[in-house]
Amino acid sequence: DGKNVEMNVDGSRIKVETKWEKSSLRQEFASSRRKIIRSWGFDPAGHLVLTMRVESMMMAPGESRAVFDRQP
């Protein structure tokens, strides 16, 4: 819904935001030390693609991608 919500996870406060950006679903999870951004969308061939980016004060940003096929 695009609203920031705070959650308590194992004693830590996590800010969570989920929203649609055009045809992709974007989720952002942030704490005082780290931010994880996940985007779900489709590529031109119709595969579901998850892109995840981790931003942290202690390490260089990194990005990973997973591509999912549909089962017949």
FIKOLZA-1660 file (N, C-alpha, C; in steps of 0.1 Angstrom, whole numbers, plus 5000, padded with zeros to 4 digits):
% residues 72
   i   px   py   pz ch aa at
   1 5008 4988 5000  A  D  N
   1 5000 5000 5000  A  D CA
   1 5009 5013 5000  A  D  C
   2 5022 5011 5000  A  G  N
   2 5031 5023 4999  A  G CA
   2 5033 5030 5012  A  G  C
   3 5027 5024 5023  A  K  N
   3 5029 5031 5036  A  K CA
   3 5041 5024 5043  A  K  C
   4 5048 5032 5051  A  N  N
   4 5059 5027 5060  A  N CA
   4 5053 5021 5072  A  N  C
   5 5057 5009 5076  A  V  N
   5 5052 5002 5088  A  V CA
   5 5064 4997 5095  A  V  C
   6 5064 4998 5108  A  E  N
   6 5075 4994 5116  A  E CA
   6 5071 4980 5123  A  E  C
   7 5080 4971 5122  A  M  N
   7 5078 4957 5128  A  M CA
   7 5089 4954 5138  A  M  C
   8 5087 4946 5148  A  N  N
   8 5097 4942 5157  A  N CA
   8 5101 4928 5153  A  N  C
   9 5113 4926 5149  A  V  N
   9 5119 4913 5145  A  V CA
   9 5130 4909 5154  A  V  C
  10 5129 4899 5162  A  D  N
  10 5140 4895 5171  A  D CA
  10 5146 4907 5179  A  D  C
  11 5137 4916 5184  A  G  N
  11 5142 4927 5192  A  G CA
  11 5147 4939 5184  A  G  C
  12 5146 4938 5171  A  S  N
  12 5151 4950 5163  A  S CA
  12 5139 4956 5156  A  S  C
  13 5139 4969 5154  A  R  N
  13 5128 4976 5147  A  R CA
  13 5132 4976 5132  A  R  C
  14 5123 4971 5124  A  I  N
  14 5125 4971 5109  A  I CA
  14 5114 4979 5103  A  I  C
  15 5117 4988 5094  A  K  N
  15 5108 4996 5087  A  K CA
  15 5105 4989 5074  A  K  C
  16 5093 4987 5070  A  V  N
  16 5089 4979 5058  A  V CA
  16 5079 4988 5050  A  V  C
  17 5082 4988 5037  A  E  N
  17 5074 4995 5027  A  E CA
  17 5072 4986 5015  A  E  C
  18 5060 4984 5011  A  T  N
  18 5057 4976 4999  A  T CA
  18 5048 4985 4990  A  T  C
  19 5052 4986 4977  A  K  N
  19 5044 4994 4968  A  K CA
  19 5046 4989 4953  A  K  C
  20 5037 4992 4945  A  W  N
  20 5038 4989 4931  A  W CA
  20 5045 5001 4924  A  W  C
  21 5055 4998 4915  A  E  N
  21 5061 5007 4907  A  E CA
  21 5059 5003 4892  A  E  C
  22 5050 5009 4886  A  K  N
  22 5045 5004 4872  A  K CA
  22 5041 4990 4873  A  K  C
  23 5048 4980 4867  A  S  N
  23 5044 4966 4867  A  S CA
  23 5052 4958 4876  A  S  C
  24 5060 4964 4885  A  S  N
  24 5069 4957 4894  A  S CA
  24 5064 4959 4909  A  S  C
  25 5065 4949 4917  A  L  N
  25 5062 4950 4931  A  L CA
  25 5075 4952 4938  A  L  C
  26 5076 4963 4946  A  R  N
  26 5089 4967 4953  A  R CA
  26 5087 4966 4968  A  R  C
  27 5096 4959 4975  A  Q  N
  27 5096 4957 4989  A  Q CA
  27 5109 4963 4995  A  Q  C
  28 5108 4971 5005  A  E  N
  28 5120 4977 5011  A  E CA
  28 5119 4974 5026  A  E  C
  29 5130 4968 5031  A  F  N
  29 5131 4965 5046  A  F CA
  29 5144 4972 5050  A  F  C
  30 5142 4981 5061  A  A  N
  30 5153 4989 5065  A  A CA
  30 5155 4989 5080  A  A  C
  31 5167 4987 5085  A  S  N
  31 5170 4989 5099  A  S CA
  31 5181 5000 5100  A  S  C
  32 5186 5002 5112  A  S  N
  32 5196 5013 5113  A  S CA
  32 5209 5010 5106  A  S  C
  33 5211 4997 5103  A  R  N
  33 5224 4992 5097  A  R CA
  33 5223 4988 5083  A  R  C
  34 5211 4984 5079  A  R  N
  34 5210 4977 5066  A  R CA
  34 5197 4980 5059  A  R  C
  35 5197 4980 5046  A  K  N
  35 5185 4981 5038  A  K CA
  35 5185 4970 5027  A  K  C
  36 5174 4963 5026  A  I  N
  36 5172 4953 5016  A  I CA
  36 5160 4957 5007  A  I  C
  37 5163 4958 4994  A  I  N
  37 5153 4962 4985  A  I CA
  37 5150 4950 4975  A  I  C
  38 5138 4945 4975  A  R  N
  38 5134 4934 4966  A  R CA
  38 5124 4939 4956  A  R  C
  39 5126 4936 4943  A  S  N
  39 5117 4939 4932  A  S CA
  39 5113 4927 4925  A  S  C
  40 5100 4925 4923  A  W  N
  40 5094 4914 4916  A  W CA
  40 5087 4919 4903  A  W  C
  41 5091 4913 4892  A  G  N
  41 5085 4917 4879  A  G CA
  41 5087 4906 4869  A  G  C
  42 5083 4908 4857  A  F  N
  42 5084 4899 4846  A  F CA
  42 5093 4904 4835  A  F  C
  43 5101 4895 4829  A  D  N
  43 5109 4898 4818  A  D CA
  43 5101 4897 4805  A  D  C
  44 5107 4901 4793  A  P  N
  44 5099 4900 4781  A  P CA
  44 5095 4886 4777  A  P  C
  45 5102 4875 4782  A  A  N
  45 5098 4861 4779  A  A CA
  45 5087 4856 4789  A  A  C
  46 5083 4865 4798  A  G  N
  46 5073 4860 4808  A  G CA
  46 5078 4853 4820  A  G  C
  47 5091 4853 4823  A  H  N
  47 5097 4848 4835  A  H CA
  47 5095 4857 4846  A  H  C
  48 5092 4852 4858  A  L  N
  48 5092 4860 4870  A  L CA
  48 5106 4862 4875  A  L  C
  49 5110 4875 4877  A  V  N
  49 5123 4879 4880  A  V CA
  49 5123 4886 4894  A  V  C
  50 5131 4881 4903  A  L  N
  50 5133 4887 4916  A  L CA
  50 5147 4893 4916  A  L  C
  51 5148 4906 4919  A  T  N
  51 5160 4913 4920  A  T CA
  51 5161 4918 4934  A  T  C
  52 5173 4915 4941  A  M  N
  52 5174 4919 4955  A  M CA
  52 5187 4927 4956  A  M  C
  53 5186 4938 4963  A  R  N
  53 5198 4947 4965  A  R CA
  53 5200 4949 4980  A  R  C
  54 5212 4947 4985  A  V  N
  54 5215 4949 4999  A  V CA
  54 5224 4961 5001  A  V  C
  55 5220 4971 5009  A  E  N
  55 5228 4982 5011  A  E CA
  55 5232 4982 5026  A  E  C
  56 5244 4983 5030  A  S  N
  56 5249 4983 5044  A  S CA
  56 5260 4993 5046  A  S  C
  57 5260 4997 5059  A  M  N
  57 5271 5006 5063  A  M CA
  57 5285 4999 5064  A  M  C
  58 5284 4985 5065  A  M  N
  58 5296 4978 5068  A  M CA
  58 5302 4971 5056  A  M  C
  59 5294 4970 5045  A  M  N
  59 5300 4963 5033  A  M CA
  59 5295 4970 5020  A  M  C
  60 5301 4967 5009  A  A  N
  60 5297 4973 4996  A  A CA
  60 5284 4968 4992  A  A  C
  61 5276 4977 4985  A  P  N
  61 5263 4972 4981  A  P CA
  61 5264 4960 4971  A  P  C
  62 5254 4951 4972  A  G  N
  62 5254 4940 4963  A  G CA
  62 5240 4937 4957  A  G  C
  63 5240 4931 4946  A  E  N
  63 5227 4928 4940  A  E CA
  63 5227 4914 4934  A  E  C
  64 5216 4907 4936  A  S  N
  64 5214 4894 4930  A  S CA
  64 5201 4893 4923  A  S  C
  65 5200 4883 4915  A  R  N
  65 5188 4881 4906  A  R CA
  65 5185 4866 4905  A  R  C
  66 5172 4863 4906  A  A  N
  66 5167 4850 4904  A  A CA
  66 5156 4850 4894  A  A  C
  67 5156 4841 4885  A  V  N
  67 5146 4840 4874  A  V CA
  67 5139 4827 4876  A  V  C
  68 5125 4828 4875  A  F  N
  68 5117 4816 4878  A  F CA
  68 5109 4813 4865  A  F  C
  69 5109 4800 4862  A  D  N
  69 5101 4795 4850  A  D CA
  69 5087 4790 4856  A  D  C
  70 5077 4791 4847  A  R  N
  70 5064 4786 4850  A  R CA
  70 5064 4771 4848  A  R  C
  71 5057 4763 4856  A  Q  N
  71 5056 4749 4854  A  Q CA
  71 5044 4746 4845  A  Q  C
  72 5046 4737 4836  A  P  N
  72 5034 4734 4826  A  P CA
  72 5023 4727 4833  A  P  C
% end
